[in-house]
Amino acid sequence: MYRIAVYRQLKNKASCNDLNWISLFSSARSNHTLSFATVKAEEVSGSQPAEVHNLVQGKWTSSSNWNTILDPLNGQPFIKVAEVNESELQSFVESLSKCPKHGLHNPFKAPERYLMLGDVSTKAAHALGLPEVSDFFAKLIQRVSPKSYQQALGEVFVTQKFLENFCGDQVRFLARSFAVPGNHLGQQSYGFRWPYGPVAVIAPFNFPLEIPLLQLMGALYMGNKPVLKVDSKVCIVMEQMLRLLHDCGLPVDDVDFINSDGKTMNKLLVEAKPRMTLFTGSSRVAEKLADDLSGRVKLEDAGFDWKILGPDVNEVDYTAWVCDQDAYACSGQKCSAQSILFMHENWRKTALLDKMKELAARRKLDDLTVGPVLTVTTEAMLDHAKKLLQIPGSKLLFGGEALQNHSIPEIYGAIKPTAIFVPLEEILKDEHYHLVTKEIFGPFQVVTEYKDNQLPLVLNALEKMHAHLTAAVVSNDILFLQKVIGNSVNGTTYAGLRARTTGAPQNHWFGPAGDPRGAGIGTPEAIKLVWSCHREVIYDVGPVPQQWEVPAST
Ligand SMILES: NC(=O)c1ccc[n+]([C@@H]2O[C@H](COP(=O)([O-])OP(=O)(O)OC[C@H]3O[C@@H](n4cnc5c(N)ncnc54)[C@H](O)[C@@H]3O)[C@@H](O)[C@H]2O)c1
């Protein structure tokens, strides 16, 4: 009885968007057709290509130019993306220019939007938690950025948990201010979190849902108006997610969504001058944007992520498994993937390397535990392996071959999980260091070995690296941990027996350190740092003291 009454109340109160939301659930439960979705993940194919549109000033639009995306597993042209060209940017420039520097909301303007966004997060989190919806997104991710079902579902799960973290009042708590008493009666200073206003979010291909959604919501929560650009190869996922967010009550003109090549996006940024651009992707593009946008950027760029196995050997099977996951899950296409393993000589005396080899050999294309590499060709990866193998003392531990019997198109890469041993002394030589520490965004790692007295050389190798994203120190020797952590800078560092380089759940900060432009993703601290700036308002309302007189000039 009580339930029926509550349902009636809810129904009466429901706005148009709420009704969409309710219908999303009922349809999801009854017939597996999702009201927000315009595609069915499994049916997208060469004969039934999907289309991806742009969203600007609240309207879904097309373009004169369609970019055809090839199915990474069979090369069929399966998605058509309406890519905006350089002459079609005006409506995006106009849209951003409508948002003032003080944003869509701030603590002094439209504070009800904090609550509205908390509500949108509640509904979207709930929706993503429905098995039909999470399955839809996991499968769609798999189609465009092939990875195992568990990895794709993990991405949806992290996204859902993130949204849960910002339900109810949690969005307004992000904008919590503080006050300090002043020098005299009536004076108090307040620190506020202030939006930037018009902003841009640029996201890469490897996490088609998690990276763009977490950054986009962070931008919105703090009061900004974002234009979002996701790599065209995978933009279909965020297009569908935006439709879901609209069903959950997000106003249609809060976010613009543009599909284009990098050059066109660069032009949009230079013309529209967003007050802040969050870029996630390669260091090459990151540096270019930092220049072009006069430093108004936050960056999540390349990762050449290291793991050190300390002198205390423990849990060899577990450690081998974590190494396998860190280096080869998602075919090594995580920015946090293990790129180099520094192994204390004590581990060499165990079966660690054999176990890693066995685990790597279990990976297969059938279940996408190894699969297409979207930005490095087979030839480029094998060529890199060849160059490393020319270094004196280096040897192939496993892999180093192309995958066989597949129909992955040649524009993508397909190699067996690969590990190459290179001696530490050789890595440190100037003529080799750059080559050995080059990020290969595929299932590829370098392994090396050190003795107790060589720890300074290991630390020197870390010091010379230019990217400081994730790291792992596998040891429960607290003095060893102190030494390594105290002499390195990586922004997300795991320490202890179970340390890993990948994982990046929503509950801890993920991002590089050691660079003032470095961004973060996931936590309240990351959102506040990336998407808001500090503003101080000093109230000084009086009274002026009685018998006050004009003092002498100073
Ligand atoms: N630090 C992190 O959190 C993180 C996360 C994921 C990936 N990455 C890094 O991303 C890289 C892999 O991604 P990628 O190869 O797709 O990167 P990329 O730099 O080629 O592309 C990233 C995005 O930028 C766009 N782009 C390209 N040129 C541009 C320009 N001139 N102006 C504006 N936008 C432009 C692309 O279209 C894409 O959407 C790896 O180096 C990886 O380590 C980092």
The ligand as an SDF file (V2000), in Angstrom:
LIG
                    3D

 44 48  0  0  0  0  0  0  0  0999 V2000
   47.3430    9.8170  -18.8540 N   0  0  0  0  0  0  0  0  0  0  0  0
   46.1820    9.2530  -19.0670 C   0  0  0  0  0  0  0  0  0  0  0  0
   45.3010    9.2380  -18.2310 O   0  0  0  0  0  0  0  0  0  0  0  0
   45.9460    8.5820  -20.3890 C   0  0  0  0  0  0  0  0  0  0  0  0
   44.7790    7.8280  -20.5840 C   0  0  0  0  0  0  0  0  0  0  0  0
   44.6020    7.1940  -21.8100 C   0  0  0  0  0  0  0  0  0  0  0  0
   45.5480    7.3180  -22.8110 C   0  0  0  0  0  0  0  0  0  0  0  0
   46.6560    8.0430  -22.5890 N   0  0  0  0  0  0  0  0  0  0  0  0
   47.6780    8.1610  -23.6250 C   0  0  0  0  0  0  0  0  0  0  0  0
   47.0490    8.3670  -24.8820 O   0  0  0  0  0  0  0  0  0  0  0  0
   47.8490    7.8380  -25.9280 C   0  0  0  0  0  0  0  0  0  0  0  0
   46.9990    6.9640  -26.8260 C   0  0  0  0  0  0  0  0  0  0  0  0
   45.9460    7.6640  -27.3510 O   0  0  0  0  0  0  0  0  0  0  0  0
   45.9350    8.2320  -28.8370 P   0  0  0  0  0  0  0  0  0  0  0  0
   47.0090    7.5930  -29.6270 O   0  0  0  0  0  0  0  0  0  0  0  0
   44.5510    8.1690  -29.3190 O   0  0  0  0  0  0  0  0  0  0  0  0
   46.3640    9.7550  -28.5430 O   0  0  0  0  0  0  0  0  0  0  0  0
   46.2670   11.0260  -29.5130 P   0  0  0  0  0  0  0  0  0  0  0  0
   47.0270   12.0990  -28.8200 O   0  0  0  0  0  0  0  0  0  0  0  0
   46.6420   10.6940  -30.8970 O   0  0  0  0  0  0  0  0  0  0  0  0
   44.7100   11.3850  -29.5460 O   0  0  0  0  0  0  0  0  0  0  0  0
   43.9640   11.7140  -28.3910 C   0  0  0  0  0  0  0  0  0  0  0  0
   42.7890   12.5920  -28.7890 C   0  0  0  0  0  0  0  0  0  0  0  0
   43.2670   13.8400  -29.2550 O   0  0  0  0  0  0  0  0  0  0  0  0
   42.7050   14.1600  -30.5090 C   0  0  0  0  0  0  0  0  0  0  0  0
   43.6840   14.9850  -31.2110 N   0  0  0  0  0  0  0  0  0  0  0  0
   44.7340   14.6040  -31.9770 C   0  0  0  0  0  0  0  0  0  0  0  0
   45.4230   15.6780  -32.4200 N   0  0  0  0  0  0  0  0  0  0  0  0
   44.8010   16.7660  -31.8990 C   0  0  0  0  0  0  0  0  0  0  0  0
   45.0340   18.1770  -31.9830 C   0  0  0  0  0  0  0  0  0  0  0  0
   46.0520   18.6810  -32.6730 N   0  0  0  0  0  0  0  0  0  0  0  0
   44.1890   19.0020  -31.3250 N   0  0  0  0  0  0  0  0  0  0  0  0
   43.1680   18.5210  -30.6020 C   0  0  0  0  0  0  0  0  0  0  0  0
   42.8880   17.2070  -30.4990 N   0  0  0  0  0  0  0  0  0  0  0  0
   43.6980   16.3370  -31.1290 C   0  0  0  0  0  0  0  0  0  0  0  0
   42.4430   12.8010  -31.1290 C   0  0  0  0  0  0  0  0  0  0  0  0
   41.4950   12.9090  -32.1570 O   0  0  0  0  0  0  0  0  0  0  0  0
   41.9500   12.0230  -29.9240 C   0  0  0  0  0  0  0  0  0  0  0  0
   40.5840   12.3100  -29.6700 O   0  0  0  0  0  0  0  0  0  0  0  0
   48.9540    7.0590  -25.2460 C   0  0  0  0  0  0  0  0  0  0  0  0
   50.1230    7.8180  -25.2500 O   0  0  0  0  0  0  0  0  0  0  0  0
   48.4330    6.8880  -23.8110 C   0  0  0  0  0  0  0  0  0  0  0  0
   49.4270    6.7120  -22.8430 O   0  0  0  0  0  0  0  0  0  0  0  0
   46.8760    8.6860  -21.4090 C   0  0  0  0  0  0  0  0  0  0  0  0
  1  2  1  0
  2  3  2  0
  2  4  1  0
  4  5  1  0
  4 44  2  0
  5  6  2  0
  6  7  1  0
  7  8  2  0
  8  9  1  0
  8 44  1  0
  9 10  1  0
  9 42  1  0
 10 11  1  0
 11 12  1  0
 11 40  1  0
 12 13  1  0
 13 14  1  0
 14 15  2  0
 14 16  1  0
 14 17  1  0
 17 18  1  0
 18 19  2  0
 18 20  1  0
 18 21  1  0
 21 22  1  0
 22 23  1  0
 23 24  1  0
 23 38  1  0
 24 25  1  0
 25 26  1  0
 25 36  1  0
 26 27  1  0
 26 35  1  0
 27 28  2  0
 28 29  1  0
 29 30  1  0
 29 35  2  0
 30 31  1  0
 30 32  2  0
 32 33  1  0
 33 34  2  0
 34 35  1  0
 36 37  1  0
 36 38  1  0
 38 39  1  0
 40 41  1  0
 40 42  1  0
 42 43  1  0
M  CHG  2   8   1  16  -1
M  END
$$$$
